[in-house]
Amino acid sequence: SWTVPNPGLNDGDEVKATATDPAGNTSPPATEIVDAIAPAVPEIDPIKGTDPITGTAEPGSTVTVTFPDGTTATVVAGTDGSWTVPNPGL
């Protein structure tokens, strides 16, 4: 693992990193785009009886659903932004 200080990157900046071994061989660069903006509020579809609870959120974001009794269910939104959690019997 490695860490470097953040020089003040902004949303959308591209960061590249390479690795060089002791023999001097350098890897191809890895790239990552800075995501410095929080996702929008997730959407919850109307809840029908005991059907699963569904909605949409930023693709790849972690959605945590909190139920009336304080328990939670966590899921990662799919590539299309959709997510589903079991209904605990609401």
Backbone as JSON, one array per atom type, in Angstrom:
{
  "sequence": "SWTVPNPGLNDGDEVKATATDPAGNTSPPATEIVDAIAPAVPEIDPIKGTDPITGTAEPGSTVTVTFPDGTTATVVAGTDGSWTVPNPGL",
  "N": [[0.85, -1.17, 0.0], [0.38, 2.34, -0.49], [0.73, 5.88, -0.01], [0.2, 9.27, -0.86], [0.46, 12.82, -0.36], [-2.44, 14.87, -0.9], [-2.46, 17.28, -3.33], [-4.38, 19.25, -3.56], [-6.5, 18.52, -5.29], [-9.22, 18.67, -7.65], [-12.72, 18.07, -8.42], [-13.1, 15.93, -11.15], [-10.45, 16.09, -11.99], [-7.67, 14.31, -13.38], [-5.72, 11.67, -12.22], [-2.59, 10.05, -12.33], [-0.61, 7.1, -11.86], [2.41, 5.3, -11.6], [4.38, 2.32, -11.18], [7.65, 1.4, -10.24], [9.96, -1.17, -10.29], [12.72, -2.62, -8.32], [14.59, -3.33, -10.31], [14.28, -1.43, -12.22], [12.19, -1.56, -14.0], [9.26, -0.2, -15.29], [5.82, 0.14, -14.68], [2.82, 0.26, -16.77], [0.83, 3.28, -16.75], [-1.61, 3.75, -14.17], [-4.84, 5.13, -14.02], [-7.08, 7.48, -12.54], [-10.08, 9.25, -12.04], [-10.86, 12.11, -10.21], [-13.47, 12.13, -7.9], [-15.17, 14.31, -6.37], [-17.62, 15.16, -5.56], [-20.53, 14.84, -3.7], [-22.98, 12.19, -4.0], [-26.25, 12.55, -5.54], [-29.41, 12.78, -3.78], [-30.77, 9.62, -3.03], [-33.4, 7.91, -4.81], [-36.49, 6.54, -3.75], [-38.65, 4.05, -4.7], [-42.3, 3.81, -4.77], [-43.51, 1.97, -2.0], [-44.88, -1.19, -1.89], [-46.85, -3.07, -0.02], [-45.39, -6.02, 1.12], [-43.47, -6.26, -0.8], [-40.14, -6.23, -2.27], [-37.96, -3.44, -1.49], [-37.22, -0.82, -3.59], [-35.24, 1.34, -5.75], [-33.42, 4.17, -7.09], [-30.07, 5.4, -7.51], [-26.89, 7.12, -7.54], [-24.9, 5.39, -9.84], [-22.99, 2.69, -8.6], [-22.8, 3.77, -6.06], [-23.08, 3.44, -2.48], [-25.99, 2.5, -0.89], [-27.84, 3.05, 1.97], [-30.53, 1.85, 3.68], [-32.77, 2.8, 6.13], [-34.9, 1.4, 8.46], [-38.14, 1.7, 10.16], [-37.74, 0.59, 12.74], [-35.13, 1.1, 13.27], [-33.22, -0.64, 12.26], [-30.99, -1.46, 9.54], [-30.4, -1.78, 6.0], [-28.0, -2.4, 3.56], [-26.83, -1.69, 0.29], [-25.2, -1.82, -2.9], [-25.63, 0.39, -5.54], [-26.5, -0.56, -8.84], [-24.94, -0.65, -12.16], [-26.73, 0.74, -13.68], [-27.85, 2.34, -11.82], [-29.91, 1.29, -10.32], [-31.29, -0.19, -7.33], [-32.02, -2.67, -4.8], [-33.51, -3.83, -1.83], [-34.36, -6.29, 0.65], [-37.69, -6.37, 1.93], [-38.46, -5.9, 5.25], [-40.88, -6.63, 6.29], [-42.71, -4.54, 6.34]],
  "CA": [[0.0, 0.0, 0.0], [1.14, 3.58, -0.54], [-0.05, 7.1, 0.18], [0.87, 10.55, -1.14], [-0.42, 13.94, 0.01], [-3.31, 15.43, -1.94], [-2.01, 18.66, -3.54], [-5.52, 20.14, -3.79], [-7.19, 18.07, -6.5], [-10.62, 19.07, -7.8], [-13.59, 17.13, -9.11], [-12.82, 15.78, -12.58], [-9.02, 15.99, -12.28], [-7.17, 12.96, -13.64], [-4.49, 11.33, -11.5], [-1.91, 8.89, -12.89], [0.43, 6.54, -11.02], [3.18, 4.18, -12.14], [5.23, 1.64, -10.21], [8.94, 0.99, -10.78], [10.56, -2.17, -9.42], [14.14, -2.39, -8.08], [15.37, -3.53, -11.54], [14.06, -0.3, -13.1], [11.04, -1.79, -14.88], [8.14, 0.67, -14.92], [4.49, -0.33, -15.11], [1.98, 1.24, -17.45], [0.16, 4.12, -15.75], [-2.99, 3.57, -13.74], [-5.47, 6.45, -13.96], [-8.31, 7.61, -11.77], [-10.67, 10.58, -12.09], [-11.29, 12.54, -8.89], [-14.91, 12.29, -7.69], [-15.22, 15.09, -5.14], [-18.98, 15.67, -5.34], [-21.42, 13.84, -3.1], [-24.07, 11.78, -4.9], [-27.58, 13.13, -5.31], [-30.28, 12.02, -2.88], [-31.33, 8.45, -3.72], [-34.85, 7.85, -4.98], [-37.14, 5.32, -3.28], [-39.91, 3.8, -5.4], [-43.39, 3.54, -3.84], [-43.42, 0.66, -1.34], [-46.15, -1.89, -2.01], [-46.95, -4.22, 0.86], [-44.13, -6.64, 1.54], [-42.57, -6.38, -1.95], [-38.82, -5.64, -2.01], [-37.86, -1.99, -1.57], [-36.37, -0.54, -4.74], [-35.04, 2.74, -6.06], [-32.27, 4.5, -7.92], [-29.05, 6.26, -6.91], [-25.71, 7.22, -8.4], [-24.33, 4.06, -10.07], [-21.82, 2.34, -7.79], [-22.85, 4.33, -4.71], [-23.63, 2.58, -1.44], [-27.27, 2.98, -0.38], [-28.23, 2.48, 3.26], [-31.95, 2.06, 3.96], [-33.05, 2.68, 7.56], [-36.29, 1.03, 8.68], [-38.72, 2.35, 11.34], [-37.22, 0.06, 14.01], [-33.73, 1.48, 13.39], [-32.32, -1.55, 11.55], [-30.62, -0.96, 8.22], [-29.98, -2.68, 4.92], [-27.06, -1.68, 2.7], [-26.67, -2.29, -1.03], [-24.5, -0.97, -3.87], [-26.44, 0.63, -6.73], [-25.96, -1.18, -10.04], [-24.4, 0.23, -13.2], [-27.82, 1.58, -14.15], [-28.32, 3.11, -10.67], [-31.0, 0.64, -9.58], [-30.95, -0.95, -6.13], [-33.12, -3.4, -4.18], [-33.27, -4.47, -0.53], [-35.54, -7.02, 1.11], [-38.64, -5.68, 2.81], [-38.46, -6.66, 6.51], [-42.25, -6.87, 6.74], [-43.36, -3.25, 6.61]],
  "C": [[0.89, 1.23, 0.0], [0.19, 4.76, -0.4], [0.8, 8.3, -0.21], [-0.07, 11.67, -0.72], [-1.24, 14.42, -1.18], [-2.9, 16.9, -2.12], [-3.14, 19.66, -3.78], [-6.27, 19.8, -5.07], [-8.66, 18.49, -6.47], [-11.41, 17.99, -8.53], [-13.26, 17.11, -10.6], [-11.35, 15.73, -12.94], [-8.64, 14.53, -12.51], [-5.84, 12.77, -12.93], [-3.91, 10.07, -12.14], [-0.84, 8.43, -11.9], [1.11, 5.4, -11.75], [3.97, 3.56, -11.0], [6.51, 1.22, -10.92], [9.58, 0.02, -9.8], [12.07, -1.89, -9.25], [15.02, -2.57, -9.32], [15.17, -2.39, -12.54], [12.93, -0.48, -14.09], [9.86, -0.97, -14.39], [6.84, 0.14, -15.52], [3.83, 0.7, -16.02], [1.26, 2.08, -16.39], [-1.26, 3.63, -15.44], [-3.59, 4.98, -13.67], [-6.75, 6.39, -13.15], [-8.79, 9.05, -11.89], [-11.19, 10.92, -10.7], [-12.8, 12.75, -8.87], [-15.07, 12.99, -6.35], [-16.6, 15.65, -4.84], [-19.84, 14.54, -4.79], [-22.52, 13.44, -4.07], [-25.37, 12.51, -4.56], [-28.36, 12.24, -4.34], [-30.83, 10.81, -3.62], [-32.85, 8.55, -3.8], [-35.35, 6.51, -4.43], [-38.45, 5.19, -4.04], [-41.02, 3.6, -4.38], [-43.31, 2.11, -3.29], [-44.79, 0.03, -1.33], [-46.14, -3.13, -1.14], [-45.6, -4.73, 1.31], [-43.19, -6.89, 0.37], [-41.2, -5.8, -1.59], [-38.86, -4.12, -2.19], [-36.84, -1.67, -2.65], [-36.22, 0.97, -4.92], [-33.87, 2.93, -6.98], [-31.35, 5.44, -7.14], [-27.89, 6.35, -7.89], [-25.13, 5.81, -8.59], [-23.06, 3.84, -9.25], [-21.82, 2.91, -6.39], [-23.45, 3.32, -3.74], [-24.88, 3.23, -0.87], [-27.55, 2.28, 0.93], [-29.67, 2.86, 3.53], [-32.16, 1.84, 5.45], [-34.55, 2.46, 7.74], [-36.81, 1.67, 9.97], [-38.17, 1.84, 12.67], [-35.74, 0.37, 14.21], [-32.76, 0.54, 12.71], [-32.06, -0.98, 10.15], [-30.33, -2.1, 7.26], [-29.12, -1.84, 3.99], [-26.87, -2.45, 1.4], [-25.9, -1.31, -1.9], [-25.38, -0.85, -5.11], [-25.73, 0.05, -7.95], [-25.46, -0.16, -11.05], [-25.46, 1.14, -13.8], [-28.42, 2.43, -13.02], [-29.4, 2.43, -9.85], [-30.46, -0.1, -8.36], [-32.21, -1.58, -5.56], [-32.66, -3.94, -2.84], [-34.52, -5.23, -0.13], [-36.41, -6.16, 2.02], [-38.73, -6.51, 4.09], [-39.86, -6.94, 7.06], [-42.97, -5.58, 7.09], [-44.83, -3.32, 6.27]]
}
